[in-house]
């Protein structure tokens, strides 16, 4: 399984990431939200995971976003 993420700047001015299960969904989100935020990446970035278990995916996202 491959996840994709898009970096953008939220309304509060924070650097934020949105995660998606497919590149198609990520590109659709970029098109729909390009004008809503100050900055949105042009292309989604792939996340390379060693495991497809849900718990491992959640742990990777939490680690990447520095959440406990």
DSSP file (Angstrom, degrees, kcal/mol; ACC not computed):
  #  RESIDUE AA STRUCTURE BP1 BP2  ACC     N-H-->O    O-->H-N    N-H-->O    O-->H-N    TCO  KAPPA ALPHA  PHI   PSI    X-CA   Y-CA   Z-CA
    1    1 A X              0   0    0      0, 0.0    48,-0.5     0, 0.0     2,-0.4   0.000 360.0 360.0 360.0 144.0    0.0    0.0    0.0
    2    2 A X  E     -A   48   0A   0     19,-0.3     2,-0.3    46,-0.1    46,-0.1  -0.987 360.0-159.9-126.0 131.8    1.2    3.5   -0.7
    3    3 A X  E     -A   47   0A   0     44,-1.1    44,-3.1    -2,-0.4     2,-0.4  -0.745   6.1-155.5-102.1 156.0    0.0    6.6    1.0
    4    4 A X  E     -AB  46  20A   0     16,-2.6    16,-3.1    -2,-0.3     2,-0.4  -0.967   5.9-162.5-128.3 148.0    0.4   10.1   -0.4
    5    5 A X  E     -AB  45  19A   0     40,-2.5    40,-3.1    -2,-0.4     2,-0.4  -0.963   6.9-155.2-132.3 154.2    0.6   13.4    1.4
    6    6 A X  E     - B   0  18A   0     12,-2.1    12,-2.1    -2,-0.4     2,-0.4  -0.991  14.1-142.3-125.8 128.6    0.1   17.0    0.4
    7    7 A X  E     + B   0  17A   0     -2,-0.4    34,-2.4    10,-0.2     2,-0.3  -0.731  31.3 157.1 -90.0 140.0    1.6   19.9    2.3
    8    8 A X  E     -CB  40  16A   0      8,-2.7     8,-3.1    -2,-0.4     2,-0.6  -0.972  43.1-110.3-152.4 165.2   -0.3   23.1    2.7
    9    9 A X  E     - B   0  15A   0     30,-2.1    29,-0.6    -2,-0.3    30,-0.5  -0.905  38.1-137.1-102.7 121.8   -0.6   26.1    5.0
   10   10 A X    >   -     0   0    0      4,-2.8     3,-1.7    -2,-0.6    28,-0.2  -0.075  28.5 -97.2 -72.1 174.1   -3.7   26.1    7.0
   11   11 A X  T 3  S+     0   0    0      1,-0.3    -1,-0.1     2,-0.1    -2,-0.0   0.775 125.9  56.1 -63.3 -26.2   -6.0   29.1    7.7
   12   12 A X  T 3  S-     0   0    0      2,-0.1    -1,-0.3     1,-0.0    -2,-0.0   0.489 122.6-106.0 -84.3  -3.1   -4.2   29.6   11.0
   13   13 A X  S <  S+     0   0    0     -3,-1.7     2,-0.3     1,-0.3    -2,-0.1   0.595  74.3 138.3  90.8  12.2   -0.8   29.8    9.3
   14   14 A X        -     0   0    0      1,-0.0    -4,-2.8     0, 0.0     2,-0.4  -0.683  60.3-115.1 -92.3 143.0    0.4   26.3   10.3
   15   15 A X  E     +B    9   0A   0     -2,-0.3     2,-0.3    -6,-0.2    -6,-0.2  -0.652  48.5 178.1 -70.9 127.8    2.3   23.9    8.0
   16   16 A X  E     -B    8   0A   0     -8,-3.1    -8,-2.7    -2,-0.4     2,-0.4  -0.929  23.0-145.8-136.2 154.1   -0.1   21.0    7.6
   17   17 A X  E     -B    7   0A   0     -2,-0.3     2,-0.4   -10,-0.2   -10,-0.2  -0.955   3.1-158.3-121.7 143.3   -0.2   17.7    5.8
   18   18 A X  E     -B    6   0A   0    -12,-2.1   -12,-2.1    -2,-0.4     2,-0.3  -0.984  16.3-148.0-116.1 131.5   -3.2   15.9    4.3
   19   19 A X  E     -B    5   0A   0     -2,-0.4     2,-0.3   -14,-0.2   -14,-0.2  -0.792  15.4-175.4-105.4 143.4   -2.8   12.1    3.8
   20   20 A X  E     -B    4   0A   0    -16,-3.1   -16,-2.6    -2,-0.3     3,-0.1  -0.955  30.5-137.5-137.3 152.6   -4.5   10.1    1.0
   21   21 A X  S    S+     0   0    0     -2,-0.3     2,-0.3   -18,-0.2   -19,-0.3   0.558  89.7  30.3 -86.0  -9.9   -4.8    6.5    0.0
   22   22 A X  S  > S-     0   0    0    -18,-0.1     4,-1.8     1,-0.1     5,-0.1  -0.994  71.5-127.1-147.8 153.8   -4.3    7.2   -3.7
   23   23 A X  H  > S+     0   0    0     -2,-0.3     4,-2.6     1,-0.2     5,-0.2   0.856 111.0  58.4 -66.2 -35.1   -2.5    9.7   -5.9
   24   24 A X  H  > S+     0   0    0      1,-0.2     4,-2.0     2,-0.2    -1,-0.2   0.919 106.9  46.4 -61.2 -45.1   -5.8   10.3   -7.8
   25   25 A X  H  > S+     0   0    0      2,-0.2     4,-2.3     1,-0.2    -1,-0.2   0.884 112.2  51.5 -65.1 -38.3   -7.5   11.4   -4.6
   26   26 A X  H  X S+     0   0    0     -4,-1.8     4,-2.2     2,-0.2    -2,-0.2   0.922 110.4  47.4 -65.0 -44.3   -4.6   13.6   -3.6
   27   27 A X  H  X S+     0   0    0     -4,-2.6     4,-2.4     1,-0.2    -1,-0.2   0.875 110.9  52.4 -65.7 -36.3   -4.6   15.4   -7.0
   28   28 A X  H  X S+     0   0    0     -4,-2.0     4,-2.3    -5,-0.2    -1,-0.2   0.924 109.4  49.3 -63.7 -43.7   -8.3   15.9   -6.8
   29   29 A X  H  X S+     0   0    0     -4,-2.3     4,-1.8     1,-0.2    -2,-0.2   0.896 109.5  52.6 -62.5 -40.0   -7.9   17.4   -3.3
   30   30 A X  H  X S+     0   0    0     -4,-2.2     4,-1.1     1,-0.2    -2,-0.2   0.942 110.9  46.7 -60.2 -48.5   -5.2   19.7   -4.7
   31   31 A X  H  < S+     0   0    0     -4,-2.4     3,-0.4     1,-0.2     4,-0.3   0.907 115.2  46.0 -60.3 -42.7   -7.4   20.9   -7.5
   32   32 A X  H  < S+     0   0    0     -4,-2.3    -1,-0.2     1,-0.2    -2,-0.2   0.761 122.3  34.4 -73.8 -25.1  -10.4   21.5   -5.2
   33   33 A X  H >X S+     0   0    0     -4,-1.8     4,-0.9    -3,-0.2     3,-0.8   0.351  82.5 103.5-114.4   5.1   -8.4   23.3   -2.5
   34   34 A X  T 3< S+     0   0    0     -4,-1.1     3,-0.3    -3,-0.4    -1,-0.1   0.866  90.7  39.4 -57.3 -39.0   -5.8   25.3   -4.4
   35   35 A X  T 34 S+     0   0    0     -4,-0.3    -1,-0.3     1,-0.2    -2,-0.1   0.581 106.0  67.1 -88.5 -10.2   -7.6   28.6   -4.0
   36   36 A X  T <4 S+     0   0    0     -3,-0.8     2,-0.3    -4,-0.0    -1,-0.2   0.706 100.3  46.6 -84.6 -20.0   -8.7   28.0   -0.4
   37   37 A X  S  < S-     0   0    0     -4,-0.9     3,-0.2    -3,-0.3   -27,-0.1  -0.829  80.9-119.6-123.6 159.4   -5.3   28.1    1.2
   38   38 A X  S    S+     0   0    0    -29,-0.6     2,-0.4    -2,-0.3    -1,-0.1   0.876 101.0  13.2 -62.9 -38.2   -2.2   30.4    1.0
   39   39 A X        +     0   0    0    -30,-0.5   -30,-2.1   -29,-0.0     2,-0.4  -0.991  62.5 170.6-144.3 132.0    0.0   27.5   -0.2
   40   40 A X  B     -C    8   0A   0     -2,-0.4   -32,-0.2   -32,-0.2    -6,-0.0  -0.991  39.2-108.9-137.9 132.6   -0.8   24.0   -1.5
   41   41 A X        -     0   0    0    -34,-2.4     3,-0.1    -2,-0.4   -35,-0.0  -0.169  17.6-136.6 -55.2 152.2    1.8   21.7   -3.1
   42   42 A X  S    S+     0   0    0      1,-0.2     2,-0.3     2,-0.0    -1,-0.1   0.800  86.9  27.7 -79.6 -30.8    1.5   21.1   -6.8
   43   43 A X  S    S-     0   0    0    -13,-0.0    -1,-0.2     0, 0.0     2,-0.2  -0.966  84.1-113.7-132.5 146.4    2.1   17.4   -6.6
   44   44 A X        -     0   0    0     -2,-0.3     2,-0.4   -21,-0.1   -38,-0.2  -0.497  28.5-130.6 -75.7 150.3    1.5   14.8   -3.8
   45   45 A X  E     -A    5   0A   0    -40,-3.1   -40,-2.5    -2,-0.2     2,-0.2  -0.837  19.7-123.8 -99.7 137.2    4.5   13.1   -2.2
   46   46 A X  E     -A    4   0A   0     -2,-0.4     2,-0.5   -42,-0.2   -42,-0.2  -0.556  14.5-148.8 -79.7 146.4    4.6    9.3   -1.8
   47   47 A X  E     -A    3   0A   0    -44,-3.1   -44,-1.1    -2,-0.2     2,-0.7  -0.971  10.8-146.1-111.5 124.1    5.0    7.7    1.6
   48   48 A X  E     -A    2   0A   0     -2,-0.5     2,-0.3   -46,-0.1   -46,-0.1  -0.826  19.6-171.9 -97.8 116.5    6.9    4.4    1.5
   49   49 A X        -     0   0    0     -2,-0.7     3,-0.1   -48,-0.5     8,-0.1  -0.803  25.2-150.8-109.3 146.7    5.6    2.0    4.2
   50   50 A X  S    S+     0   0    0     -2,-0.3     2,-0.3     1,-0.1    -1,-0.1   0.710  84.0  34.3 -84.3 -21.9    7.1   -1.3    5.2
   51   51 A X        -     0   0    0      2,-0.1    -1,-0.1     1,-0.1     0, 0.0  -0.944  58.1-151.8-135.6 152.3    3.7   -2.8    6.2
   52   52 A X        +     0   0    0     -2,-0.3     2,-0.1    -3,-0.1    -1,-0.1   0.304  57.5 124.4-104.5   7.2    0.1   -2.5    5.1
   53   53 A X     >  -     0   0    0      1,-0.1     4,-2.2     2,-0.0     3,-0.4  -0.461  67.6-128.2 -68.4 139.5   -1.3   -3.2    8.6
   54   54 A X  H  > S+     0   0    0      1,-0.2     4,-2.5     2,-0.2     5,-0.2   0.884 108.2  53.2 -56.5 -41.7   -3.7   -0.5    9.7
   55   55 A X  H  > S+     0   0    0      1,-0.2     4,-2.1     2,-0.2    -1,-0.2   0.870 109.2  49.0 -64.6 -35.9   -1.8   -0.1   13.1
   56   56 A X  H  > S+     0   0    0     -3,-0.4     4,-2.2     2,-0.2    -1,-0.2   0.872 110.8  50.2 -70.5 -36.9    1.5    0.3   11.3
   57   57 A X  H  X S+     0   0    0     -4,-2.2     4,-2.5     2,-0.2    -2,-0.2   0.932 112.1  47.0 -65.6 -45.5    0.1    3.0    8.9
   58   58 A X  H  X S+     0   0    0     -4,-2.5     4,-2.7     1,-0.2     5,-0.2   0.908 112.0  50.8 -63.0 -41.9   -1.4    4.9   11.8
   59   59 A X  H  X S+     0   0    0     -4,-2.1     4,-2.4    -5,-0.2    -1,-0.2   0.898 110.6  49.4 -62.5 -40.3    1.9    4.7   13.8
   60   60 A X  H  X S+     0   0    0     -4,-2.2     4,-2.9     2,-0.2    -2,-0.2   0.935 112.5  46.6 -65.2 -45.7    3.8    6.0   10.7
   61   61 A X  H  X S+     0   0    0     -4,-2.5     4,-2.5     2,-0.2    -2,-0.2   0.922 113.4  49.2 -63.0 -44.0    1.4    8.9   10.2
   62   62 A X  H  <>S+     0   0    0     -4,-2.7     5,-3.1     1,-0.2     4,-0.2   0.902 113.5  46.8 -62.6 -40.4    1.6    9.8   14.0
   63   63 A X  H ><5S+     0   0    0     -4,-2.4     3,-1.1     3,-0.2    -2,-0.2   0.930 112.7  49.2 -65.6 -44.8    5.4    9.6   13.9
   64   64 A X  H 3<5S+     0   0    0     -4,-2.9    -2,-0.2     1,-0.3    -1,-0.2   0.882 115.9  42.1 -62.8 -39.2    5.6   11.7   10.8
   65   65 A X  T 3<5S-     0   0    0     -4,-2.5    -1,-0.3    -5,-0.2    -2,-0.2   0.340 113.1-118.8 -91.3   6.8    3.3   14.4   12.2
   66   66 A X  T < 5 +     0   0    0     -3,-1.1     2,-0.3    -4,-0.2    -3,-0.2   0.848  61.1 150.2  60.2  38.3    4.9   14.2   15.6
   67   67 A X      <       0   0    0     -5,-3.1    -1,-0.2    -6,-0.2    -2,-0.1  -0.799 360.0 360.0 -98.7 145.1    1.8   13.1   17.4
   68   68 A X              0   0    0     -2,-0.3    -1,-0.1    -5,-0.0    -5,-0.1   0.501 360.0 360.0 -68.6 360.0    2.1   10.9   20.5
